[in-house]
Amino acid sequence: MPDIVVVPEPCACTAEVGEIINLGVTVQDRAGNGLPGETVEYRLGTQVLARNVTGPDGSYTFPFSSTTPGQFIVHATVRQVPT
């Protein structure tokens, strides 16, 4: 069992091409405390869209925007623990 919990902010979003959707995730320990400094990686398929570290409260928000129409599933991963 991993020593972290990755909590995504739910998003079943609809946006126009070029519109920004904020995709957030919070990384916590098993007690529910936010973990700062954890590397979060956002991927669309095999493409890495963003890689950054969580802030003081254990959260990180990635502003996603697409240049093409369609449906997308973006995954966030921390220490190889997927959302």
Backbone torsions as a table, in degrees:
resi	resn	phi	psi	omega
1	MET	NA	129.9	-179.8
2	PRO	-66.8	154.2	179.8
3	ASP	-88.6	8.4	177.4
4	ILE	-129.2	160.3	174.2
5	VAL	-125.9	127.9	178.1
6	VAL	-102.6	116.4	-175.4
7	VAL	-111.0	106.7	178.1
8	PRO	-79.7	150.9	169.9
9	GLU	-82.9	120.3	-176.5
10	PRO	-59.1	139.5	178.4
11	CYS	-150.8	109.4	167.0
12	ALA	-111.2	78.8	-166.2
13	CYS	-97.2	148.8	171.7
14	THR	-120.5	130.7	-178.2
15	ALA	-146.4	156.2	173.0
16	GLU	-80.3	157.7	175.3
17	VAL	-56.0	129.9	180.0
18	GLY	89.9	-14.3	178.6
19	GLU	-76.5	141.8	-177.7
20	ILE	-90.3	133.4	173.2
21	ILE	-118.0	125.6	179.5
22	ASN	-85.9	117.9	179.6
23	LEU	-105.6	116.5	-174.9
24	GLY	-113.6	154.4	176.7
25	VAL	-146.4	145.6	174.6
26	THR	-121.7	133.3	178.4
27	VAL	-104.8	126.8	-176.2
28	GLN	-129.4	157.4	168.3
29	ASP	-81.7	177.5	-176.5
30	ARG	-64.8	-18.1	178.3
31	ALA	-86.8	-3.3	178.4
32	GLY	92.2	8.0	178.5
33	ASN	-83.4	135.2	178.0
34	GLY	-64.5	141.0	-178.9
35	LEU	-111.0	105.1	177.7
36	PRO	-74.3	154.5	174.2
37	GLY	80.2	8.7	177.6
38	GLU	-84.0	135.5	179.5
39	THR	-79.1	125.6	177.9
40	VAL	-110.8	133.4	177.8
41	GLU	-121.4	125.8	176.6
42	TYR	-102.2	131.3	-179.5
43	ARG	-129.6	147.5	170.4
44	LEU	-119.8	101.0	-171.1
45	GLY	65.5	-125.1	178.5
46	THR	-94.1	-6.0	-178.2
47	GLN	-82.0	125.3	175.0
48	VAL	-80.6	119.1	-179.8
49	LEU	-88.7	-36.2	-177.4
50	ALA	-159.7	150.5	173.9
51	ARG	-144.3	122.3	-178.5
52	ASN	-155.1	173.1	-179.1
53	VAL	-105.7	153.6	178.6
54	THR	-70.4	152.3	179.0
55	GLY	-82.6	-170.4	-176.5
56	PRO	-56.4	-28.5	-179.6
57	ASP	-94.4	4.5	179.6
58	GLY	86.2	9.8	-177.3
59	SER	-110.4	157.0	173.4
60	TYR	-147.7	136.3	178.4
61	THR	-120.3	129.1	-179.9
62	PHE	-107.5	123.7	177.2
63	PRO	-83.1	102.3	-177.8
64	PHE	-92.0	137.7	176.3
65	SER	-145.6	138.4	179.7
66	SER	-108.9	145.9	176.5
67	THR	-98.5	-3.0	178.7
68	THR	-129.7	149.3	177.5
69	PRO	-73.7	156.8	176.3
70	GLY	142.3	-177.3	177.1
71	GLN	-103.1	139.5	-176.3
72	PHE	-132.8	141.4	171.9
73	ILE	-116.9	114.1	-179.6
74	VAL	-103.9	129.8	-179.6
75	HIS	-108.9	138.6	172.9
76	ALA	-107.7	138.7	-179.5
77	THR	-133.6	138.7	175.4
78	VAL	-132.0	124.6	-178.0
79	ARG	49.7	38.0	-179.4
80	GLN	64.0	19.0	172.9
81	VAL	-99.0	110.0	-177.5
82	PRO	-81.0	161.1	173.1
83	THR	-88.2	NA	NA
